[in-house]
Amino acid sequence: MSQLMDAARVTLFGSRNAGKRSFEPARDIPSLSGKVVLITGAAGDLGRQTAVELARYGHPARIYIADLPRDADAKQGVIERIQCETQSDGGSNDGKYEATEVRFIDLDLTVFESVQKCAAEFLAREQRLDILVLNAGIISAKIGTTREGYEKHFGLNYLGHALLLRLLLPPMLSTAQQHTSADVRVVVVSSEGHAIAPAGGIQFDKLKTNCADISYAQRYGQSKLALIGLARELAQRYPSLTTAAVHPGRIITGMATALSKESLLVRLTAPLAPLVCVPVSIGVKNHLWAATSPDVTSGKYYEPVGLPGKETNDAKDPDLSRRLWEWTEQEFKSAGLLGEQTSLH
Ligand SMILES: NC(=O)c1ccc[n+]([C@@H]2O[C@H](COP(=O)([O-])OP(=O)(O)OC[C@H]3O[C@@H](n4cnc5c(N)ncnc54)[C@H](OP(=O)(O)O)[C@@H]3O)[C@@H](O)[C@H]2O)c1
């Protein structure tokens, strides 16, 4: 039975990935020696595996795991798991490279103050930032809002990340300027779910509500559509950075586990999930390719690895992304979050 499931999965995945570019972390991740990486949601499945593969094959100086606060033992547990997995299964560090230091940094994307503290702590410790992976995310059937009153998917998946990005722009821009071999990247983890955003894409007049009149899939889709717009605007406004938005594929991770606790339909359809899902090791290639490949065209959305162009018309709409950028800027200004130095173009 399991062989049948595997065959079906390979067939399905194979057809969905026809034409995808091959990317093998062991072969294709370049040296990241001396570089600094920050990954949000890296205690979770895709973020953690991104840290492991970058450390295993790229050997950056430091990787920051930015995730929800937890007690000291739990943080140490996350760090040790990443270090342990980095050394297993073909890690190429045979003494030639300095081991990557892994550090945990508190981040709650639903609270502006926490995002500010995370950025401040990072800036107090580092002068450069080479790879920023905006990976954390939730999908939840329950309605809710963030501390500042935004719909919780939009507030966490998009707005919290947009704020973190803006606060971390100064070290990224100076890294791009000061280091001759610089290749500063922003990886924006979106989703094919952006296609389920509500009509018009983003309901600007309702973002500071719980958006209870649309489905949870639409609330998630709206946030993931916004992230594609963020990647495009960032690329246009900051050409010294390389930005890509990705869909990592369908993968059974912490997100699905959390959703299954809330949704009977998800529990009932769970036995079918292995037929349409891929392992974390496959999904994470999207993150890794976007973080390191010379083939990335800045500002594009890729689904799957290396294939641009599958996003919806709303996601391609430059007027929508410009409006979102300006709306976001205004929200941050009204909340007193952006001083002169972090104000955007
Ligand atoms: N898995 C898929 O099929 C799939 C498909 C398309 C896109 N994606 C995207 O892939 C990304 C990674 O998700 P995943 O599948 O690896 O799920 P995951 O295992 O649940 O990881 C998500 C991470 O985000 C963290 N997080 C949750 N709320 C947060 C908050 N308020 N502030 C900071 N961090 C928070 C989680 O922390 P806790 O675990 O402590 O809650 C977790 O570490 C997400 O953006 C997701 O939308 C996934």
The ligand as a Tripos MOL2 file, in Angstrom:
@<TRIPOS>MOLECULE
LIG
   48    52     1     0     0
SMALL
NO_CHARGES

@<TRIPOS>ATOM
      1 N1          3.6590   23.3460    4.2900 N.am      1 LIG1
      2 C1          3.0790   23.6780    3.1560 C.2       1 LIG1
      3 O1          2.4150   22.8670    2.4750 O.2       1 LIG1
      4 C2          3.2030   25.0820    2.6460 C.ar      1 LIG1
      5 C3          2.6420   25.4150    1.3930 C.ar      1 LIG1
      6 C4          2.7650   26.7060    0.9300 C.ar      1 LIG1
      7 C5          3.4320   27.6550    1.6850 C.ar      1 LIG1
      8 N2          3.9500   27.3030    2.9010 N.ar      1 LIG1
      9 C6          4.6170   28.3440    3.6830 C.3       1 LIG1
     10 O2          5.8430   27.8700    4.1900 O.3       1 LIG1
     11 C7          6.1880   28.6280    5.3550 C.3       1 LIG1
     12 C8          6.7570   27.7060    6.4200 C.3       1 LIG1
     13 O3          5.7120   26.8960    6.9360 O.3       1 LIG1
     14 P1          5.8970   25.3790    7.3710 P.3       1 LIG1
     15 O4          5.1220   24.5880    6.4060 O.co2     1 LIG1
     16 O5          7.3060   25.0420    7.6390 O.co2     1 LIG1
     17 O6          5.0410   25.3770    8.7380 O.3       1 LIG1
     18 P2          5.5130   25.2530   10.2540 P.3       1 LIG1
     19 O7          6.2880   24.0130   10.4740 O.co2     1 LIG1
     20 O8          4.2610   25.4420   11.0480 O.co2     1 LIG1
     21 O9          6.4750   26.5000   10.4580 O.3       1 LIG1
     22 C9          5.9750   27.7980   10.6360 C.3       1 LIG1
     23 C10         6.8260   28.5100   11.6520 C.3       1 LIG1
     24 O10         6.3030   29.8410   11.8680 O.3       1 LIG1
     25 C11         6.3010   30.0680   13.2580 C.3       1 LIG1
     26 N3          5.3420   31.0850   13.6860 N.ar      1 LIG1
     27 C12         4.0080   30.9420   13.8870 C.ar      1 LIG1
     28 N4          3.4830   32.0680   14.3680 N.ar      1 LIG1
     29 C13         4.5100   32.9520   14.4800 C.ar      1 LIG1
     30 C14         4.6060   34.2870   14.9390 C.ar      1 LIG1
     31 N5          3.5410   34.9430   15.4240 N.pl3     1 LIG1
     32 N6          5.7960   34.8960   14.9170 N.ar      1 LIG1
     33 C15         6.8990   34.2440   14.4790 C.ar      1 LIG1
     34 N7          6.8760   32.9760   14.0370 N.ar      1 LIG1
     35 C16         5.6890   32.3300   14.0470 C.ar      1 LIG1
     36 C17         5.9360   28.7190   13.8510 C.3       1 LIG1
     37 O11         6.2350   28.6840   15.2360 O.3       1 LIG1
     38 P3          5.4630   27.6180   16.1790 P.3       1 LIG1
     39 O12         5.6910   26.2810   15.5780 O.co2     1 LIG1
     40 O13         6.1210   27.8120   17.4950 O.co2     1 LIG1
     41 O14         4.0200   27.9940   16.1510 O.co2     1 LIG1
     42 C18         6.8070   27.8040   13.0120 C.3       1 LIG1
     43 O15         8.1100   27.7270   13.5450 O.3       1 LIG1
     44 C19         4.9190   29.3730    5.7670 C.3       1 LIG1
     45 O16         5.0320   30.7400    5.3890 O.3       1 LIG1
     46 C20         3.8440   28.7240    4.9250 C.3       1 LIG1
     47 O17         2.7550   29.5890    4.6300 O.3       1 LIG1
     48 C21         3.8630   26.0470    3.3970 C.ar      1 LIG1
@<TRIPOS>BOND
     1     1     2 1
     2     2     3 2
     3     2     4 1
     4     4     5 ar
     5     4    48 ar
     6     5     6 ar
     7     6     7 ar
     8     7     8 ar
     9     8     9 1
    10     8    48 ar
    11     9    10 1
    12     9    46 1
    13    10    11 1
    14    11    12 1
    15    11    44 1
    16    12    13 1
    17    13    14 1
    18    14    15 2
    19    14    16 1
    20    14    17 1
    21    17    18 1
    22    18    19 2
    23    18    20 1
    24    18    21 1
    25    21    22 1
    26    22    23 1
    27    23    24 1
    28    23    42 1
    29    24    25 1
    30    25    26 1
    31    25    36 1
    32    26    27 ar
    33    26    35 ar
    34    27    28 ar
    35    28    29 ar
    36    29    30 ar
    37    29    35 ar
    38    30    31 1
    39    30    32 ar
    40    32    33 ar
    41    33    34 ar
    42    34    35 ar
    43    36    37 1
    44    36    42 1
    45    37    38 1
    46    38    39 2
    47    38    40 1
    48    38    41 1
    49    42    43 1
    50    44    45 1
    51    44    46 1
    52    46    47 1
@<TRIPOS>SUBSTRUCTURE
     1 LIG1         1 GROUP 0 **** ****
